[in-house]
Amino acid sequence: MVPVFFGKDIADVYGRRNPFIAREGVLPMALVAVTGALLAVYASSWLALPAGIAFVFLFLLFRDPRRHVPAIALGVVSPVDGTVESVMQTSACFLPGDAHRVRIRTNSFGAYTVRSPVEGTIMDLQSDLPDGAGDCPANALWLRTDEGLDIVLQFAGYRLGLAPRSFVRFGERLGQGHRCAYLRLAKYADVYMPLAGKVEVEPGARVLGGTDLLGRVPRD
């Protein structure tokens, strides 16, 4: 079963590779490119210019560059490109008690794909919540590390109502920094980590998805 977090989901082998352009962008980019070519051949290059500009815009929007994932044991990397807006302690739906929350304002022209903050197994928010946890919305990705520690990734502020779309399944293992969803137009990414862990970023810090460290989870 494909988990229903981040809107309507897809399970697609293509989505797990690094195609440089996210699959969701292939069709609109192809349509714009064909339109521009037809206008250039049968009309004029001036009429084709807007299509060329639109193609560049779409390329920037849907680009999915390769990233160097740091080999940091128990590290929590940023899932998206953006700027850290706040770091705070707050209650978390996936754990009884409080947790660190790092809120990242996403870069609209950053990488289009979301990357896993940690190495771990995807848990089912609807059926696997521990006793004492609060109500947890479905649009979140819950990862449990091999040490039994929980990390949750959640998005907020959907522009044009377009929620992120995942291409991973319950029970699947993700490596640290591995691709797991399409960002689309979400405004904020929230990463929740155990209170016993350490946050290593401050508000205003710029981060790259899959590359920059947000913090570390405790060893036990």
PLY file of the C-alpha trace (Angstrom):
ply
format ascii 1.0
element vertex 220
property float x
property float y
property float z
element edge 219
property int vertex1
property int vertex2
end_header
0.00 0.00 0.00
1.29 3.47 -0.87
1.12 5.86 2.10
-1.27 8.77 1.82
0.96 11.60 2.98
1.55 14.64 0.80
-1.65 14.40 -1.22
-2.28 11.86 -4.00
0.74 9.58 -4.10
2.60 7.63 -6.75
4.88 4.60 -6.56
7.21 4.84 -9.52
10.67 3.42 -10.12
11.49 6.46 -12.26
10.93 8.72 -9.28
13.70 7.00 -7.30
16.43 7.74 -9.80
18.12 11.05 -10.40
16.87 11.98 -13.88
18.05 15.61 -13.42
14.52 16.73 -14.36
11.70 15.48 -12.14
9.18 13.33 -13.99
6.34 15.75 -13.30
8.16 18.35 -15.37
8.81 16.22 -18.45
5.38 16.66 -20.08
4.99 20.45 -19.64
8.58 21.01 -20.75
8.06 18.82 -23.82
4.84 20.65 -24.74
6.52 24.05 -24.42
9.53 22.88 -26.44
7.34 21.51 -29.26
5.23 24.68 -29.30
8.34 26.83 -29.52
9.79 24.72 -32.33
6.57 24.90 -34.35
6.35 28.66 -33.91
9.98 29.08 -34.97
9.50 26.95 -38.11
6.06 28.06 -39.26
5.86 31.60 -37.86
8.89 33.52 -36.60
11.62 33.27 -34.00
10.14 36.28 -32.21
6.87 34.45 -31.64
8.84 31.46 -30.35
10.71 33.60 -27.80
8.01 33.39 -25.05
8.07 29.60 -25.35
11.83 29.64 -24.92
11.53 31.78 -21.80
8.82 29.48 -20.44
11.07 26.46 -21.09
13.89 28.00 -19.05
11.44 28.83 -16.25
10.15 25.25 -16.20
13.68 23.88 -16.20
14.53 25.94 -13.13
11.31 24.85 -11.43
11.61 21.10 -12.10
15.37 20.63 -11.94
16.56 17.76 -9.77
20.36 18.02 -9.44
22.48 15.29 -7.90
23.58 15.97 -4.35
26.51 14.82 -2.26
25.02 13.17 0.84
27.39 13.42 3.83
28.31 10.21 5.63
27.29 11.40 9.11
26.19 8.75 11.59
22.87 9.70 13.25
22.81 12.96 11.31
19.57 14.64 10.20
19.96 16.36 6.83
17.72 18.98 5.30
14.95 17.46 3.15
14.70 20.54 0.89
16.54 23.60 -0.37
15.63 26.70 1.58
16.26 28.90 4.60
15.78 27.91 8.24
12.97 30.10 9.51
12.67 28.89 13.09
13.97 26.35 15.59
11.76 25.57 18.56
10.51 22.95 20.98
6.92 21.92 20.46
4.58 19.00 20.93
4.80 16.39 18.19
1.96 14.18 17.05
4.21 11.14 16.66
5.63 11.10 20.21
4.28 11.68 23.71
5.91 14.89 24.85
7.90 17.57 23.04
10.34 17.51 20.15
12.65 19.86 18.29
11.02 21.40 15.22
13.14 22.93 12.49
11.00 24.92 10.05
12.49 25.57 6.61
11.08 28.07 4.16
11.49 26.31 0.85
13.30 27.84 -2.09
10.79 27.96 -4.96
13.61 27.51 -7.46
15.56 24.94 -5.47
15.59 21.22 -6.22
12.12 19.86 -7.00
12.50 16.62 -5.03
12.32 15.99 -1.29
15.06 13.95 0.38
14.88 11.75 3.45
16.31 13.45 6.56
17.65 10.18 7.99
18.19 6.54 7.18
15.23 4.57 8.42
11.99 2.71 7.79
8.73 4.41 6.79
6.07 3.91 9.45
2.29 4.05 9.05
0.97 7.15 10.80
-2.56 5.80 10.82
-1.92 2.49 12.58
1.55 2.46 14.16
1.45 5.47 16.47
2.79 4.76 19.97
0.55 4.92 23.03
0.28 8.46 24.34
0.85 10.13 20.99
-1.59 12.78 19.87
-3.62 13.00 16.68
-1.23 12.93 13.74
-2.30 14.24 10.33
-1.96 11.96 7.34
0.17 14.37 5.32
3.43 13.58 7.07
6.33 11.17 6.56
7.31 9.25 9.69
10.74 7.59 9.68
12.09 5.28 12.39
15.85 4.79 12.56
17.57 1.49 13.35
18.10 2.86 16.86
14.31 3.15 17.30
14.28 6.96 17.09
11.49 8.81 15.29
11.81 11.64 12.76
8.78 13.23 11.12
8.74 15.41 8.01
5.66 17.52 7.36
4.83 20.29 4.89
2.64 23.36 5.22
1.50 26.30 3.14
0.53 24.62 -0.12
0.63 27.18 -2.92
-2.28 26.78 -5.35
-3.38 23.84 -3.19
-0.63 21.61 -4.62
0.57 19.28 -1.87
3.84 17.32 -2.23
3.55 13.81 -3.71
5.46 10.83 -2.36
6.77 7.84 -4.28
7.64 5.58 -1.35
5.73 2.88 0.54
5.05 1.90 4.14
7.74 -0.46 5.40
10.25 0.70 2.82
13.74 1.64 3.94
15.18 4.98 2.90
18.80 6.00 3.01
19.86 9.34 4.40
19.40 11.96 1.69
17.56 9.62 -0.68
14.77 11.02 -2.83
11.26 10.29 -1.51
8.74 12.84 -2.85
8.09 15.71 -5.24
8.06 19.06 -3.45
5.74 20.87 -5.85
4.79 24.27 -4.37
4.87 23.70 -0.60
5.97 26.79 1.27
7.37 25.24 4.47
9.05 21.98 5.45
8.97 21.03 9.14
11.40 18.46 10.51
10.64 17.04 13.97
13.42 15.23 15.84
13.76 13.84 19.39
14.26 16.37 22.15
17.33 14.43 23.30
18.96 15.16 19.96
20.98 18.22 19.03
19.96 20.93 16.54
22.95 22.36 14.67
21.35 25.14 12.63
19.99 28.55 13.52
17.29 30.74 11.94
18.58 32.38 8.78
20.84 29.49 7.77
20.58 28.44 4.13
20.40 24.69 3.55
20.53 22.31 0.60
18.35 19.23 0.53
20.21 15.98 1.18
23.49 17.80 1.86
23.38 20.17 4.81
23.08 18.95 8.39
20.16 20.13 10.53
21.11 18.20 13.65
21.86 14.82 15.17
19.70 12.25 16.93
20.92 10.63 20.17
22.62 7.25 20.07
20.09 5.69 22.46
0 1
1 2
2 3
3 4
4 5
5 6
6 7
7 8
8 9
9 10
10 11
11 12
12 13
13 14
14 15
15 16
16 17
17 18
18 19
19 20
20 21
21 22
22 23
23 24
24 25
25 26
26 27
27 28
28 29
29 30
30 31
31 32
32 33
33 34
34 35
35 36
36 37
37 38
38 39
39 40
40 41
41 42
42 43
43 44
44 45
45 46
46 47
47 48
48 49
49 50
50 51
51 52
52 53
53 54
54 55
55 56
56 57
57 58
58 59
59 60
60 61
61 62
62 63
63 64
64 65
65 66
66 67
67 68
68 69
69 70
70 71
71 72
72 73
73 74
74 75
75 76
76 77
77 78
78 79
79 80
80 81
81 82
82 83
83 84
84 85
85 86
86 87
87 88
88 89
89 90
90 91
91 92
92 93
93 94
94 95
95 96
96 97
97 98
98 99
99 100
100 101
101 102
102 103
103 104
104 105
105 106
106 107
107 108
108 109
109 110
110 111
111 112
112 113
113 114
114 115
115 116
116 117
117 118
118 119
119 120
120 121
121 122
122 123
123 124
124 125
125 126
126 127
127 128
128 129
129 130
130 131
131 132
132 133
133 134
134 135
135 136
136 137
137 138
138 139
139 140
140 141
141 142
142 143
143 144
144 145
145 146
146 147
147 148
148 149
149 150
150 151
151 152
152 153
153 154
154 155
155 156
156 157
157 158
158 159
159 160
160 161
161 162
162 163
163 164
164 165
165 166
166 167
167 168
168 169
169 170
170 171
171 172
172 173
173 174
174 175
175 176
176 177
177 178
178 179
179 180
180 181
181 182
182 183
183 184
184 185
185 186
186 187
187 188
188 189
189 190
190 191
191 192
192 193
193 194
194 195
195 196
196 197
197 198
198 199
199 200
200 201
201 202
202 203
203 204
204 205
205 206
206 207
207 208
208 209
209 210
210 211
211 212
212 213
213 214
214 215
215 216
216 217
217 218
218 219
